[in-house]
Amino acid sequence: MRYIDDSVVMKRMTKRIMFNKVWKTLFFLATTFALVMLAILMYRIVTQGIDYLNFDFLTNFASRFADKAGIKAALVGSLWLMGVVAPVSIILGVGTAIYLEEYAKKNRLNDFIRMNISNLAGVPSIVFGLLGLTIFVRMMELGKSILAAGFTMSLLILPIIIVAAQEAIRAVPSEQREASYGMGATKWQTILRVVLPAAIPGILTGSILALSRAIGETAPLVVIGIPVILQFLPDNLLSQFTALPMQIYDWAKRPQEAFQYVASAGILVLMTVLLLMNSIAIFIRNKFQKRY
């Protein structure tokens, strides 16, 4: 057995400890920088927009005067939009993930499909806007409607949900499937009663991130031609509408300083909607985590 000098061991240990401390410091500085930037952003938004955030701001329509401007049409329009995006994207995304993980054979074609779905998650949102303009607005003649925008946004976040659902389904232990088959359950019964309940926390985590991206995206809506100012509320899925990101974008680009404060108030409303959506999804996720 080769003898190693104690001094050499101590030097190696000291070197490793120093190496770990350097990386720990770098990670701490990176985290601190991100938190500081977030705090500065939140402080700026709150201090600028809190004075304009009142009941009139929530119930008024858009106006060319900052003190009379409201976000009613954009807020209702975003809720309509999410009412289309959430069911369409989640149902299609989870269904695709189930097929790829539970039914599709392991071959080159399916591996190619999986790889391209992952790549689609990184495609710029404006590309999906052009796709939505071509297919839903022009070919299907849906116009600048909630349905056209909802389908476009669903395409945008569909790859994210598919990848997240695949990872969640793949993480379910195979022993649970085998136990279900051993009890006489069919494949679909196993998926419905064993795999999906266990995978729901992971699926919802990906869906939360995807829907948060959808409600804050502006580029696809601009390409489709969604208006920024409306004086009426949508009454069906084929109605024209505007959305929170479009309204905020319109206010932020105006030269009047007062509209910058109105835009900050709009951002606060958008963040509140995001927090409510995320809270509901997190509640459901935690509920299933306790059960499984």
Residue, then its C-alpha position, 0 to 999 in steps of 0.5 A: m500500500r502506497y503511503i501518502d504524507d500527511s502534509v500532502v493530504m492537508k494541502r489537498m484538503t485546504k485547496r478543496i476547502m478554498f475552492n468550495k469557499v470561492w464558489k460559494t462566495l460567487f453563488f452568494l454574490a450572484t443571488t444577492f445581485a439578482l435579489v437587489m435588482l428585483a428589489i430596485l425594480m419592485y421599489r420603482i414600480v410601487t413608488q411610481g404606480i401606487d398613487y394611480l392604483n385605485f378603484d377608478f383605475l380598475t373600472n375605467f377604460a383607456s383614455r388619452f388623459a393619464d388621470k382618467a386612464g383605466i385598465k378595465a378592458a385590458l384586465v377583462g381581455s387578459l382573463w378571457l385570453m387565459g380562459v382559452v390558453a389554459p385549457v387548450s395548452i394544458i390538455l394538449g401538452v399533457g396529452t402529448a406528454i402522455y403519448l410520448e412517454e407511455y405509448a410511443k415506441k422508443n425509436r429514432l423518429n420519436d427521439f427526433i420529435r422529442m428533441n424538436i419539441s424541446n428546441l421549440a421551447g427556445v423559439p422567439s415568441i414573434v415567430f409564433g406570432l407570425l404563425g398565428l397570424t398566418i393560420f388563425v387570423r388569415m387561413m381560419e379567418l378568426g380575425k383579431s379575436i380572443l380565440a385567435a390570440g388564445f390559440t397563438m399563445s397556446l402554441l407559444i407555451l405548448p413546448i414548455i408544458i410538454v417538456a415539463a409534463q414529460e419530466a414529471i411523468r418520467a419521474v414516477p417510479s416504474e414500480q408503481r406502474e408494475a404494481s397497478y398492472g399486477m392488480g389487473a389495471t389496464k394501461w389507461q387506468t394505470i395512467l389515469r389513477v397512478v401516473l397522472p396523480a403522482a405527476i401532477p405537482g411537476i406538471l403544474t410547476g411547468s404549467i405555472l411558468a408557461l402560463s406566466r409567460a403567456i400572460g406577459e407576452t406582447a410580441p405575438l399580440v402585436v403581430i396578430g394586430i390586437p388593438v391597444i385601446l378599446q372602449f368596450l368589453p368582449d362578449n364572446l370568443l370571437s370578439q376583439f379585445t386588448a390585453l394587459p401587456m398591450q395596454i402597458y406597452d402603449w402607456a410606457k412608450r408615450p412621451q408624457e411622464a404621467f403615463q409612465y406612472v400609469a404603466s407602473a400601476g398597470i404592471l402592479v395589476l399584471m403582477t397581482v393577476l400572476l400571483l393569484m394564478n400561481s397561488i391557485a396552482i401552487f395550492i393544487r400542487n401542494k394538495f397532491q404532494k401530500r396525497y402522493 
